[in-house]
Amino acid sequence: MFKNKNLIMFVTLLILLAAIPTIAMASELAKFDVSSTLFVAGNEIRPGRYDVRWESDKQGTATVTFETKGILVKVQGKIV
């Protein structure tokens, strides 16, 4: 029984490791509420509700887009 449990854990770990490149290159969307002005990479983000999208690549860099009422703020970042 103990050997089967280890085998199941090992196979699960392999599946998760295989999925990392897919996750790392994912494009995501989230809603984001800003209550006071903030600055991201030197860009002003005013209070409001934003759609935030990010796209990342294998090198760990990401492009993040904040959008509200037709206003787009796009910044470059690094995933750490």
PDB file as gemmi writes it, atoms N, CA and C in Angstrom:
CRYST1    1.000    1.000    1.000  90.00  90.00  90.00 P 1                      
ATOM      1  N   MET A   1       0.819  -1.193   0.000  1.00  0.00           N  
ATOM      2  CA  MET A   1       0.000   0.000   0.000  1.00  0.00           C  
ATOM      3  C   MET A   1       0.865   1.261   0.000  1.00  0.00           C  
ATOM      4  N   PHE A   2       1.940   1.266   0.793  1.00  0.00           N  
ATOM      5  CA  PHE A   2       2.814   2.430   0.897  1.00  0.00           C  
ATOM      6  C   PHE A   2       3.469   2.749  -0.441  1.00  0.00           C  
ATOM      7  N   LYS A   3       3.862   1.730  -1.215  1.00  0.00           N  
ATOM      8  CA  LYS A   3       4.488   1.942  -2.519  1.00  0.00           C  
ATOM      9  C   LYS A   3       3.500   2.585  -3.489  1.00  0.00           C  
ATOM     10  N   ASN A   4       2.243   2.173  -3.457  1.00  0.00           N  
ATOM     11  CA  ASN A   4       1.237   2.766  -4.332  1.00  0.00           C  
ATOM     12  C   ASN A   4       1.011   4.241  -4.007  1.00  0.00           C  
ATOM     13  N   LYS A   5       1.022   4.591  -2.742  1.00  0.00           N  
ATOM     14  CA  LYS A   5       0.829   5.977  -2.344  1.00  0.00           C  
ATOM     15  C   LYS A   5       1.984   6.836  -2.865  1.00  0.00           C  
ATOM     16  N   ASN A   6       3.207   6.332  -2.762  1.00  0.00           N  
ATOM     17  CA  ASN A   6       4.361   7.067  -3.277  1.00  0.00           C  
ATOM     18  C   ASN A   6       4.289   7.211  -4.798  1.00  0.00           C  
ATOM     19  N   LEU A   7       3.851   6.175  -5.478  1.00  0.00           N  
ATOM     20  CA  LEU A   7       3.730   6.216  -6.924  1.00  0.00           C  
ATOM     21  C   LEU A   7       2.699   7.264  -7.343  1.00  0.00           C  
ATOM     22  N   ILE A   8       1.578   7.313  -6.658  1.00  0.00           N  
ATOM     23  CA  ILE A   8       0.538   8.294  -6.965  1.00  0.00           C  
ATOM     24  C   ILE A   8       1.065   9.708  -6.736  1.00  0.00           C  
ATOM     25  N   MET A   9       1.778   9.938  -5.650  1.00  0.00           N  
ATOM     26  CA  MET A   9       2.345  11.259  -5.381  1.00  0.00           C  
ATOM     27  C   MET A   9       3.376  11.629  -6.447  1.00  0.00           C  
ATOM     28  N   PHE A  10       4.197  10.681  -6.869  1.00  0.00           N  
ATOM     29  CA  PHE A  10       5.214  10.929  -7.887  1.00  0.00           C  
ATOM     30  C   PHE A  10       4.569  11.288  -9.223  1.00  0.00           C  
ATOM     31  N   VAL A  11       3.555  10.557  -9.635  1.00  0.00           N  
ATOM     32  CA  VAL A  11       2.863  10.831 -10.899  1.00  0.00           C  
ATOM     33  C   VAL A  11       2.174  12.195 -10.840  1.00  0.00           C  
ATOM     34  N   THR A  12       1.564  12.525  -9.710  1.00  0.00           N  
ATOM     35  CA  THR A  12       0.926  13.832  -9.550  1.00  0.00           C  
ATOM     36  C   THR A  12       1.953  14.953  -9.675  1.00  0.00           C  
ATOM     37  N   LEU A  13       3.103  14.787  -9.061  1.00  0.00           N  
ATOM     38  CA  LEU A  13       4.176  15.774  -9.152  1.00  0.00           C  
ATOM     39  C   LEU A  13       4.644  15.941 -10.594  1.00  0.00           C  
ATOM     40  N   LEU A  14       4.794  14.861 -11.320  1.00  0.00           N  
ATOM     41  CA  LEU A  14       5.207  14.940 -12.725  1.00  0.00           C  
ATOM     42  C   LEU A  14       4.182  15.707 -13.565  1.00  0.00           C  
ATOM     43  N   ILE A  15       2.915  15.457 -13.320  1.00  0.00           N  
ATOM     44  CA  ILE A  15       1.859  16.164 -14.063  1.00  0.00           C  
ATOM     45  C   ILE A  15       1.913  17.657 -13.764  1.00  0.00           C  
ATOM     46  N   LEU A  16       2.084  18.019 -12.502  1.00  0.00           N  
ATOM     47  CA  LEU A  16       2.176  19.431 -12.137  1.00  0.00           C  
ATOM     48  C   LEU A  16       3.402  20.092 -12.756  1.00  0.00           C  
ATOM     49  N   LEU A  17       4.531  19.414 -12.745  1.00  0.00           N  
ATOM     50  CA  LEU A  17       5.746  19.964 -13.354  1.00  0.00           C  
ATOM     51  C   LEU A  17       5.580  20.137 -14.860  1.00  0.00           C  
ATOM     52  N   ALA A  18       4.890  19.225 -15.500  1.00  0.00           N  
ATOM     53  CA  ALA A  18       4.654  19.332 -16.938  1.00  0.00           C  
ATOM     54  C   ALA A  18       3.730  20.507 -17.261  1.00  0.00           C  
ATOM     55  N   ALA A  19       2.866  20.892 -16.333  1.00  0.00           N  
ATOM     56  CA  ALA A  19       1.922  21.975 -16.567  1.00  0.00           C  
ATOM     57  C   ALA A  19       2.532  23.354 -16.349  1.00  0.00           C  
ATOM     58  N   ILE A  20       3.679  23.454 -15.702  1.00  0.00           N  
ATOM     59  CA  ILE A  20       4.278  24.751 -15.398  1.00  0.00           C  
ATOM     60  C   ILE A  20       4.506  25.608 -16.635  1.00  0.00           C  
ATOM     61  N   PRO A  21       5.073  25.095 -17.738  1.00  0.00           N  
ATOM     62  CA  PRO A  21       5.248  25.962 -18.912  1.00  0.00           C  
ATOM     63  C   PRO A  21       3.931  26.517 -19.431  1.00  0.00           C  
ATOM     64  N   THR A  22       2.880  25.752 -19.374  1.00  0.00           N  
ATOM     65  CA  THR A  22       1.561  26.227 -19.814  1.00  0.00           C  
ATOM     66  C   THR A  22       1.062  27.323 -18.894  1.00  0.00           C  
ATOM     67  N   ILE A  23       1.227  27.153 -17.614  1.00  0.00           N  
ATOM     68  CA  ILE A  23       0.802  28.156 -16.645  1.00  0.00           C  
ATOM     69  C   ILE A  23       1.633  29.418 -16.798  1.00  0.00           C  
ATOM     70  N   ALA A  24       2.948  29.267 -17.013  1.00  0.00           N  
ATOM     71  CA  ALA A  24       3.847  30.415 -17.108  1.00  0.00           C  
ATOM     72  C   ALA A  24       3.549  31.281 -18.319  1.00  0.00           C  
ATOM     73  N   MET A  25       2.969  30.723 -19.370  1.00  0.00           N  
ATOM     74  CA  MET A  25       2.691  31.485 -20.571  1.00  0.00           C  
ATOM     75  C   MET A  25       1.219  31.882 -20.652  1.00  0.00           C  
ATOM     76  N   ALA A  26       0.542  31.794 -19.547  1.00  0.00           N  
ATOM     77  CA  ALA A  26      -0.892  32.041 -19.537  1.00  0.00           C  
ATOM     78  C   ALA A  26      -1.217  33.521 -19.650  1.00  0.00           C  
ATOM     79  N   SER A  27      -2.374  33.770 -20.182  1.00  0.00           N  
ATOM     80  CA  SER A  27      -2.932  35.113 -20.212  1.00  0.00           C  
ATOM     81  C   SER A  27      -4.097  35.099 -19.242  1.00  0.00           C  
ATOM     82  N   GLU A  28      -4.098  36.029 -18.316  1.00  0.00           N  
ATOM     83  CA  GLU A  28      -5.105  36.015 -17.257  1.00  0.00           C  
ATOM     84  C   GLU A  28      -5.864  37.332 -17.216  1.00  0.00           C  
ATOM     85  N   LEU A  29      -7.028  37.311 -16.566  1.00  0.00           N  
ATOM     86  CA  LEU A  29      -7.865  38.496 -16.396  1.00  0.00           C  
ATOM     87  C   LEU A  29      -8.385  38.529 -14.966  1.00  0.00           C  
ATOM     88  N   ALA A  30      -8.360  39.717 -14.376  1.00  0.00           N  
ATOM     89  CA  ALA A  30      -8.903  39.885 -13.030  1.00  0.00           C  
ATOM     90  C   ALA A  30      -9.528  41.266 -12.919  1.00  0.00           C  
ATOM     91  N   LYS A  31     -10.418  41.423 -11.983  1.00  0.00           N  
ATOM     92  CA  LYS A  31     -11.003  42.721 -11.639  1.00  0.00           C  
ATOM     93  C   LYS A  31     -10.196  43.270 -10.475  1.00  0.00           C  
ATOM     94  N   PHE A  32      -9.990  44.579 -10.468  1.00  0.00           N  
ATOM     95  CA  PHE A  32      -9.125  45.184  -9.468  1.00  0.00           C  
ATOM     96  C   PHE A  32      -9.702  46.536  -9.085  1.00  0.00           C  
ATOM     97  N   ASP A  33      -9.972  46.749  -7.795  1.00  0.00           N  
ATOM     98  CA  ASP A  33     -10.472  48.033  -7.306  1.00  0.00           C  
ATOM     99  C   ASP A  33      -9.322  48.824  -6.699  1.00  0.00           C  
ATOM    100  N   VAL A  34      -9.165  50.071  -7.151  1.00  0.00           N  
ATOM    101  CA  VAL A  34      -8.136  50.962  -6.627  1.00  0.00           C  
ATOM    102  C   VAL A  34      -8.852  52.036  -5.821  1.00  0.00           C  
ATOM    103  N   SER A  35      -8.526  52.165  -4.532  1.00  0.00           N  
ATOM    104  CA  SER A  35      -9.208  53.129  -3.674  1.00  0.00           C  
ATOM    105  C   SER A  35      -8.478  54.464  -3.585  1.00  0.00           C  
ATOM    106  N   SER A  36      -7.183  54.477  -3.857  1.00  0.00           N  
ATOM    107  CA  SER A  36      -6.435  55.732  -3.886  1.00  0.00           C  
ATOM    108  C   SER A  36      -5.384  55.635  -4.994  1.00  0.00           C  
ATOM    109  N   THR A  37      -4.940  56.780  -5.473  1.00  0.00           N  
ATOM    110  CA  THR A  37      -3.992  56.817  -6.581  1.00  0.00           C  
ATOM    111  C   THR A  37      -2.746  56.019  -6.230  1.00  0.00           C  
ATOM    112  N   LEU A  38      -2.294  55.218  -7.183  1.00  0.00           N  
ATOM    113  CA  LEU A  38      -1.054  54.482  -7.008  1.00  0.00           C  
ATOM    114  C   LEU A  38      -0.235  54.579  -8.286  1.00  0.00           C  
ATOM    115  N   PHE A  39       1.032  54.286  -8.171  1.00  0.00           N  
ATOM    116  CA  PHE A  39       1.939  54.336  -9.317  1.00  0.00           C  
ATOM    117  C   PHE A  39       2.514  52.957  -9.548  1.00  0.00           C  
ATOM    118  N   VAL A  40       2.429  52.512 -10.791  1.00  0.00           N  
ATOM    119  CA  VAL A  40       2.969  51.214 -11.190  1.00  0.00           C  
ATOM    120  C   VAL A  40       3.958  51.474 -12.317  1.00  0.00           C  
ATOM    121  N   ALA A  41       5.217  51.176 -12.073  1.00  0.00           N  
ATOM    122  CA  ALA A  41       6.281  51.380 -13.063  1.00  0.00           C  
ATOM    123  C   ALA A  41       6.243  52.807 -13.611  1.00  0.00           C  
ATOM    124  N   GLY A  42       6.007  53.780 -12.724  1.00  0.00           N  
ATOM    125  CA  GLY A  42       5.992  55.178 -13.121  1.00  0.00           C  
ATOM    126  C   GLY A  42       4.697  55.657 -13.760  1.00  0.00           C  
ATOM    127  N   ASN A  43       3.710  54.791 -13.893  1.00  0.00           N  
ATOM    128  CA  ASN A  43       2.412  55.145 -14.475  1.00  0.00           C  
ATOM    129  C   ASN A  43       1.383  55.341 -13.368  1.00  0.00           C  
ATOM    130  N   GLU A  44       0.614  56.426 -13.471  1.00  0.00           N  
ATOM    131  CA  GLU A  44      -0.406  56.727 -12.471  1.00  0.00           C  
ATOM    132  C   GLU A  44      -1.666  55.895 -12.714  1.00  0.00           C  
ATOM    133  N   ILE A  45      -2.124  55.225 -11.679  1.00  0.00           N  
ATOM    134  CA  ILE A  45      -3.380  54.476 -11.709  1.00  0.00           C  
ATOM    135  C   ILE A  45      -4.318  55.187 -10.740  1.00  0.00           C  
ATOM    136  N   ARG A  46      -5.358  55.814 -11.282  1.00  0.00           N  
ATOM    137  CA  ARG A  46      -6.301  56.572 -10.459  1.00  0.00           C  
ATOM    138  C   ARG A  46      -7.344  55.651  -9.851  1.00  0.00           C  
ATOM    139  N   PRO A  47      -8.016  56.118  -8.796  1.00  0.00           N  
ATOM    140  CA  PRO A  47      -9.044  55.291  -8.157  1.00  0.00           C  
ATOM    141  C   PRO A  47     -10.129  54.867  -9.153  1.00  0.00           C  
ATOM    142  N   GLY A  48     -10.604  53.646  -8.986  1.00  0.00           N  
ATOM    143  CA  GLY A  48     -11.651  53.106  -9.847  1.00  0.00           C  
ATOM    144  C   GLY A  48     -11.574  51.597  -9.929  1.00  0.00           C  
ATOM    145  N   ARG A  49     -12.448  51.029 -10.734  1.00  0.00           N  
ATOM    146  CA  ARG A  49     -12.475  49.571 -10.944  1.00  0.00           C  
ATOM    147  C   ARG A  49     -11.809  49.282 -12.283  1.00  0.00           C  
ATOM    148  N   TYR A  50     -10.836  48.378 -12.274  1.00  0.00           N  
ATOM    149  CA  TYR A  50     -10.042  48.072 -13.450  1.00  0.00           C  
ATOM    150  C   TYR A  50     -10.166  46.608 -13.843  1.00  0.00           C  
ATOM    151  N   ASP A  51     -10.119  46.374 -15.149  1.00  0.00           N  
ATOM    152  CA  ASP A  51      -9.869  45.033 -15.662  1.00  0.00           C  
ATOM    153  C   ASP A  51      -8.355  44.948 -15.804  1.00  0.00           C  
ATOM    154  N   VAL A  52      -7.764  43.954 -15.190  1.00  0.00           N  
ATOM    155  CA  VAL A  52      -6.313  43.794 -15.248  1.00  0.00           C  
ATOM    156  C   VAL A  52      -6.014  42.510 -15.999  1.00  0.00           C  
ATOM    157  N   ARG A  53      -5.220  42.638 -17.044  1.00  0.00           N  
ATOM    158  CA  ARG A  53      -4.805  41.477 -17.837  1.00  0.00           C  
ATOM    159  C   ARG A  53      -3.295  41.372 -17.775  1.00  0.00           C  
ATOM    160  N   TRP A  54      -2.801  40.145 -17.740  1.00  0.00           N  
ATOM    161  CA  TRP A  54      -1.359  39.968 -17.797  1.00  0.00           C  
ATOM    162  C   TRP A  54      -1.028  38.774 -18.668  1.00  0.00           C  
ATOM    163  N   GLU A  55       0.074  38.922 -19.348  1.00  0.00           N  
ATOM    164  CA  GLU A  55       0.610  37.851 -20.181  1.00  0.00           C  
ATOM    165  C   GLU A  55       2.055  37.653 -19.779  1.00  0.00           C  
ATOM    166  N   SER A  56       2.426  36.415 -19.554  1.00  0.00           N  
ATOM    167  CA  SER A  56       3.798  36.131 -19.153  1.00  0.00           C  
ATOM    168  C   SER A  56       4.432  35.165 -20.137  1.00  0.00           C  
ATOM    169  N   ASP A  57       5.753  35.112 -20.081  1.00  0.00           N  
ATOM    170  CA  ASP A  57       6.481  34.206 -20.963  1.00  0.00           C  
ATOM    171  C   ASP A  57       7.415  33.318 -20.147  1.00  0.00           C  
ATOM    172  N   LYS A  58       8.142  32.465 -20.824  1.00  0.00           N  
ATOM    173  CA  LYS A  58       9.036  31.516 -20.154  1.00  0.00           C  
ATOM    174  C   LYS A  58      10.193  32.192 -19.438  1.00  0.00           C  
ATOM    175  N   GLN A  59      10.555  33.403 -19.853  1.00  0.00           N  
ATOM    176  CA  GLN A  59      11.676  34.104 -19.241  1.00  0.00           C  
ATOM    177  C   GLN A  59      11.290  34.803 -17.938  1.00  0.00           C  
ATOM    178  N   GLY A  60      10.021  34.761 -17.562  1.00  0.00           N  
ATOM    179  CA  GLY A  60       9.577  35.357 -16.318  1.00  0.00           C  
ATOM    180  C   GLY A  60       9.202  36.823 -16.437  1.00  0.00           C  
ATOM    181  N   THR A  61       9.082  37.331 -17.662  1.00  0.00           N  
ATOM    182  CA  THR A  61       8.629  38.708 -17.834  1.00  0.00           C  
ATOM    183  C   THR A  61       7.123  38.713 -18.091  1.00  0.00           C  
ATOM    184  N   ALA A  62       6.499  39.823 -17.767  1.00  0.00           N  
ATOM    185  CA  ALA A  62       5.057  39.920 -17.931  1.00  0.00           C  
ATOM    186  C   ALA A  62       4.675  41.306 -18.424  1.00  0.00           C  
ATOM    187  N   THR A  63       3.635  41.356 -19.236  1.00  0.00           N  
ATOM    188  CA  THR A  63       3.015  42.611 -19.646  1.00  0.00           C  
ATOM    189  C   THR A  63       1.678  42.689 -18.927  1.00  0.00           C  
ATOM    190  N   VAL A  64       1.478  43.768 -18.172  1.00  0.00           N  
ATOM    191  CA  VAL A  64       0.253  43.936 -17.395  1.00  0.00           C  
ATOM    192  C   VAL A  64      -0.494  45.148 -17.943  1.00  0.00           C  
ATOM    193  N   THR A  65      -1.784  44.965 -18.224  1.00  0.00           N  
ATOM    194  CA  THR A  65      -2.619  46.043 -18.752  1.00  0.00           C  
ATOM    195  C   THR A  65      -3.745  46.341 -17.780  1.00  0.00           C  
ATOM    196  N   PHE A  66      -3.828  47.607 -17.358  1.00  0.00           N  
ATOM    197  CA  PHE A  66      -4.921  48.093 -16.514  1.00  0.00           C  
ATOM    198  C   PHE A  66      -5.870  48.841 -17.440  1.00  0.00           C  
ATOM    199  N   GLU A  67      -7.162  48.504 -17.399  1.00  0.00           N  
ATOM    200  CA  GLU A  67      -8.133  49.155 -18.281  1.00  0.00           C  
ATOM    201  C   GLU A  67      -9.379  49.550 -17.498  1.00  0.00           C  
ATOM    202  N   THR A  68      -9.801  50.801 -17.706  1.00  0.00           N  
ATOM    203  CA  THR A  68     -11.047  51.283 -17.136  1.00  0.00           C  
ATOM    204  C   THR A  68     -11.606  52.397 -18.010  1.00  0.00           C  
ATOM    205  N   LYS A  69     -12.876  52.337 -18.308  1.00  0.00           N  
ATOM    206  CA  LYS A  69     -13.568  53.376 -19.066  1.00  0.00           C  
ATOM    207  C   LYS A  69     -12.782  53.827 -20.300  1.00  0.00           C  
ATOM    208  N   GLY A  70     -12.233  52.882 -21.025  1.00  0.00           N  
ATOM    209  CA  GLY A  70     -11.499  53.192 -22.246  1.00  0.00           C  
ATOM    210  C   GLY A  70     -10.076  53.661 -22.041  1.00  0.00           C  
ATOM    211  N   ILE A  71      -9.637  53.772 -20.804  1.00  0.00           N  
ATOM    212  CA  ILE A  71      -8.267  54.191 -20.517  1.00  0.00           C  
ATOM    213  C   ILE A  71      -7.414  52.949 -20.304  1.00  0.00           C  
ATOM    214  N   LEU A  72      -6.296  52.864 -21.040  1.00  0.00           N  
ATOM    215  CA  LEU A  72      -5.386  51.729 -20.942  1.00  0.00           C  
ATOM    216  C   LEU A  72      -4.049  52.183 -20.366  1.00  0.00           C  
ATOM    217  N   VAL A  73      -3.547  51.448 -19.397  1.00  0.00           N  
ATOM    218  CA  VAL A  73      -2.198  51.662 -18.882  1.00  0.00           C  
ATOM    219  C   VAL A  73      -1.499  50.317 -18.986  1.00  0.00           C  
ATOM    220  N   LYS A  74      -0.422  50.265 -19.781  1.00  0.00           N  
ATOM    221  CA  LYS A  74       0.304  49.020 -19.999  1.00  0.00           C  
ATOM    222  C   LYS A  74       1.703  49.141 -19.411  1.00  0.00           C  
ATOM    223  N   VAL A  75       2.100  48.164 -18.605  1.00  0.00           N  
ATOM    224  CA  VAL A  75       3.424  48.173 -17.982  1.00  0.00           C  
ATOM    225  C   VAL A  75       4.103  46.833 -18.170  1.00  0.00           C  
ATOM    226  N   GLN A  76       5.411  46.855 -18.118  1.00  0.00           N  
ATOM    227  CA  GLN A  76       6.221  45.641 -18.188  1.00  0.00           C  
ATOM    228  C   GLN A  76       6.663  45.281 -16.775  1.00  0.00           C  
ATOM    229  N   GLY A  77       6.729  44.005 -16.491  1.00  0.00           N  
ATOM    230  CA  GLY A  77       7.154  43.563 -15.183  1.00  0.00           C  
ATOM    231  C   GLY A  77       7.911  42.264 -15.243  1.00  0.00           C  
ATOM    232  N   LYS A  78       8.312  41.791 -14.082  1.00  0.00           N  
ATOM    233  CA  LYS A  78       9.029  40.534 -13.968  1.00  0.00           C  
ATOM    234  C   LYS A  78       8.381  39.707 -12.863  1.00  0.00           C  
ATOM    235  N   ILE A  79       8.173  38.456 -13.142  1.00  0.00           N  
ATOM    236  CA  ILE A  79       7.567  37.552 -12.169  1.00  0.00           C  
ATOM    237  C   ILE A  79       8.663  37.042 -11.247  1.00  0.00           C  
ATOM    238  N   VAL A  80       8.465  37.250  -9.950  1.00  0.00           N  
ATOM    239  CA  VAL A  80       9.448  36.783  -8.960  1.00  0.00           C  
ATOM    240  C   VAL A  80       8.751  35.965  -7.907  1.00  0.00           C  
TER     241      VAL A  80                                                      
END                                                                             
